[in-house]
């Protein structure tokens, strides 16, 4: 049986994004502030999930407090068959489950997001994926990823790595020389 501290791992099992699984991805929309409890419930029952989290620092009572919070509040990605979907629904922590039409696209987006979260690059949460030029990152720690340019400066550009099914993403500053247009 799995045991979690206050912060469950972002990815369970660790190889979930790397495996060629026959199972589909699902997007769970959780009840308010239930993401961590939801993943604990489904992990105990053998369902794999990805809960992208970022560290937030808050000052409370004159003290700095660090906590891990979901990058996409209210959403958890999980992978499984119809039985896993039923397990998720039985947790009573969901508003709905969103079916994923383009499994390959979501998988690639989640791989890119996971890679960004594990890099040392600073980024900001981006509520809506901006409309703009799609580009490829050609060098640096995020080489090979694709995103949408939302701001262009002389020396750097702001690129959004988005999760299209949510209409949300993470914006990161990239050296302008590291970008090339996607064809």
N, C-alpha and C positions, 0 to 999 in steps of 0.2 A: 504494500500500500504506500502511495506517495504521501510525503509530509512536506508541507510548505511553511515557510516563515511568513512574515507579513507580506512579503513580495514573492509571488510565484515566479518561476522563470518565464521569460518572454516567449520561449519556444519549447514545446513539449510534444513528442520526444525531440531531442536535439537535432536529429537527422530528418525531421519532418519536411523541411524545404528542399533537401537534397535528394530525397527518395522519389523514385518513379512509382508513385502509388496509384492503384486502380481506383481509389476513392476520390470523390468530388470535394471541392472546397465549398464551404457555406459561410455566409456572413451572419453572425448573430447580433441583433440589436438588443442590448441588455436594458433592463430597468436602470434607473439612475444610480450611479456609483456601485454597480454590481459586477463589474468586469472581472475583478480578481476573485471574488467568491464563485462566479460562474466557472472560470477556468479551473479552479480547485475542484469543483463538483464534477466537471466532465473528465478531468485528468484521473481522478480516483476511479472512474468507470472505464478508463482505457481509451478515451477519445483524445486525439492529437489536436493541438491548437497553436495559434500564433497571436500573441497579445503584445504589439509594439508598445514599449514604454520609454519614457524619458524622465530624467531627474529634474525635479523642480525644487527650488529653495524658497521657503517662505519664512518671514519673520513673524513670530508669534510670542507675545509676552516678552519682547526684547531678546529672544533667542532665535538663532537661525535653525530651521528645521528642514532637513532634506527628505524628500520622499519620491518614490517612483510612481508616476501617474501614466495612464494610457495616452498614447499619442493621438488616438482617435477616440475621444470619450464616447462611451456607449456602444462601441463595436469591438467584436472579437471574431477572428477568422478561425474556423475549425474544419477538420477534414475527416470525412467518414462516409459510411453508407446510410441507408434509410434508418437502420437501427441506431446509429450514432446521432442522427437528427432527432429521433424520438427521445434519446437520452438527454439531449440538450433541452428539448421542450419540457421534459419532466422536472427540470431543475426549478421551475417556477421563477426564474430570474430573467426571463426574456420578454420583450415586447413582440418580436417577430424574428423569423429567419428569412434571409434574403437569398434566393437561388442565384447562382452565378452562371450566366450564360456562356461567357468565354473563359473557360477554365485555364487555358494556356496563358492568356493575357494576365489574369489575376495572379497566377503562379509567378510569372516573370516580374510583375510589380512588387509582389511580396519578397521575392529574392533581392530585388534592388533595395527595398526598404530595410531589410535585415542587414544587408551589406553596409548601408549608410549608418545604421544604428551601431554597428560594430566598428566603424571607422572613428578616427579622431577628429573628423570634420564637425565644426559647429553648424547647426542648422536651426531653423525656426519651423514651427508648425504652420501649415498653410491651409486655410479653411477651404478655399475653392481653387481647383486646378485652373490656372489662367489660360486664356486663349492666346497663343503666340507660336513662335517658331519651335518646332521639335528639333532637338539636337542630340548628338552623341558626345559623351565625354571621352576624349582620346588619350589623356594622360592623368597621372596622379592616382590617389587611393581609390577613386571611384571610376577608374577607367572601364569603359565598356557599357556603362549605364546610359540610359536615355532619359530625357526630361524635356520640359517646356521652358523656354527662356521667358522670364517675366520682367526682367530688368537688365539693361546692358549699360555698362560703364566703360571707360577706356581700358582699365586694367582687369576688371572682373565682371562677371555676369551672375545674376541670380537665376537659378534653375529650380524648377519644381519637379520632384519625383512624386508622381501622384498615383493614387489608387482610384481608378476611374469609377468603380462601382459605388464608392462613397462620395466621389466628387471632392476629395480632400487629399492632402499630400504634405510633403516636407520640403521647404525651400532652403537651398544651400548656395553659398557663394562659391563660384568656381572661377579660376583664372580664365580670362577670355580666350587665351591662346590654346586652352585645353578643349575647346568646343569646335565641333564641325556640324554643319547642317545635316539633318536626317533626310534621306531621299525618299 
